[in-house]
Amino acid sequence: MKSKYRFATLAIAAAMTCGNLPAATTIQSIGDALQIALQIALPATAAGMTLFYKDREGAVQFGESLLTTLGVTYALKYTVNETRPNGGAHSFPSGHTSASFSAAEFVRKRYGWEYGVPAYALATFVGYSRVESNEHYTRDVLAGAGIGILSSYLFTTPYRGWNVELEGDTKGASVHLTRHF
């Protein structure tokens, strides 16, 4: 199987293990079921990829990034306590979206764009469906995506390939270019 299709296959398998999706006749009900499945499936797939590649370092990095994502997200949820569009509490930021984008950015940075593109597409669907189902405002989803992406970007290094790191302070800046084999 071509490597660019592995992620899609893993994501579908993970989504199928997340429970039986209810029979749906509308896009909203499909979206409601998929957003929950994908919130779990994307991180489960990212963790599964570390097992598939026997990538212990990647597993640690994913754990650090996901825990940071969830910690920041839930600290903000309970500190800000923004009302949801449907009247519920703890709207800002979107936890579904932050977890999904954390997994997508981890997969992209660790294993490359061939896995990252489908992961980002699925994470984007999660964010879109949270707004469409009246669970979050657009700002909640954008903040959740930003938290997830930034957490994984900070903690993740490429499995193999080139890595560009920027470093700077008030006295200067540097660019580090490294290659992992």
N, C-alpha and C positions, 0 to 999 in steps of 0.2 A: 504494500500500500504506500502511495506517495506520502512523504512526510507532511505536506501541506494539508492533507486530509485527516491526518491522525488526530489533530486537536478537535475537529468537528466530530469525529467518531467518539472520542473520549467525552466530549461535552454531552452528546446525545445519550451515551451510556450512563453518565452521571445523572443526567436529568431523569432518566427512566428509573434510577434507583431511589429517587427522592420521593417516591410514593406514587400512587395512582392519580393521574390527573383526571379531574371530573370531565364528563362529556360536556362540551361547550358548543353553543350554537351562535354565539356572538363574539366579535373581536374582543370586547371588554372582558368577557369571562375567560377567553383563551389567554388574554394578557394577564389577568389576575392569577390564573394558575401558573403560567410560565414565569412571571416575575418572582414568585416564591420559589419555584423549582430552580430557576437560574441563579437566584441569590445563593442557593446552596450548591448548585452544580458547578458554577465557575470556580469558587474556592476549592471544592472537592476535586475538580479536574486539575487545577494548579498543583495541589498536593499530590494527586495521582501521577502527574508528570515527573515530580521529583522522585517518586518510587520507580517509575518506568525507566528513568535515566540513572537510577541508583545514585542520586545526587543529594548526598547528606547535607552539603553546604547550602544547596538551594532550599532544602526543607527548612533549615534553620532561618535562612533569609526570609522565606515566605512566612514562617511563624512570626518573626519579628515585625514584618510589615503588616500582617493581618492584625496582630495584637495592637500595634500602634494605631492602625486605622480604626479599629473598634473602640479603643480607649479614647481617642480624640473625639470620635463621633458621639459616643454616649456621654462623655463629659459635656460636650456642647449641647446635646439634646436636653439634659437635665439642668444645665446652667441657663440656657437661653429660654427653654420651655415655650417655644413658639406654637401657636394654635394652627392645626392643620386646616386645609380648605374644607374638609368634611366636618370640622368642629372638634376633632380629637386633639390630644396633646402631643407634645414632643415632635414637632414637624421638622425642625432644623437641627442638623442636616439629615438627609435621607440615609438610613442605615443600609437598606437594600442596595442602594446605588454605591455607597462607599465600599462595601464588601465586594461588590461585583467589579468595580474599577480597580480595586487593590489587586484582585486576582488577574485581571486583564493586563495591567501594567507589569506585574510580576512575570507573567508568561511572555509578554513582549520583550522585556529587557533581558530576561534570563535565557530564553530559547529562541528569540527572533520574531521578526514580523510575520513569517509564514504562520505562526501560531497566534501572534498578537492581533492580526486583522480580524479573524473570526471572534476572538475573545472580546475585542473592543466593540464589535458589532452586537454581540449578545449583551454586553454591559450597557451599551447605549439603549437597547430595547428595554432593559430593566428600568433605566432612568425615565425613558419616555412613558412607559406603562405606569409608573408611579404618579406622574403628572396627569396622564390621561384618566386614571382611575380615581382622581380627586383625593389622593392620599398625601400629595406633596405639591408645593409650589415649585416653579422652575428653579428659583434660587436655592431651594433645599437640595435639589438633585445636582445642580452645578457645584454646590459646596461639597456634597458627598463625593462626587466624582473627583474633585480637586484633592480632597483629603486622601482618598484611596490611591490616586495616581502618585501624589507626592510621597506618601509613606513607602510605597513599593519602589519608587525611583530612588529614594534615599538608601534603602536597605539592600537593594538587589544589584548584583554584578552579573555580567554575561557568563553563561555557561562555557561557551567557546566563542572566540571572535574578538573584535576590537571593542575597547571601552574608552570613552572620553570622559574625563573628570575635570571639572572646573574648581579652582580653589582661589580664594582671595580674601584680603583684608584691607585695611586703610592704607597699608604700605605698598600693596602691589597685588598682582593676580598671576595665576599660572594655569596652564592647560597640561594635563597628563594624558598621554595616549598609551594604552597598554593593550596587549594581545593575549588572550587566553587560548591555549591549545588543548 
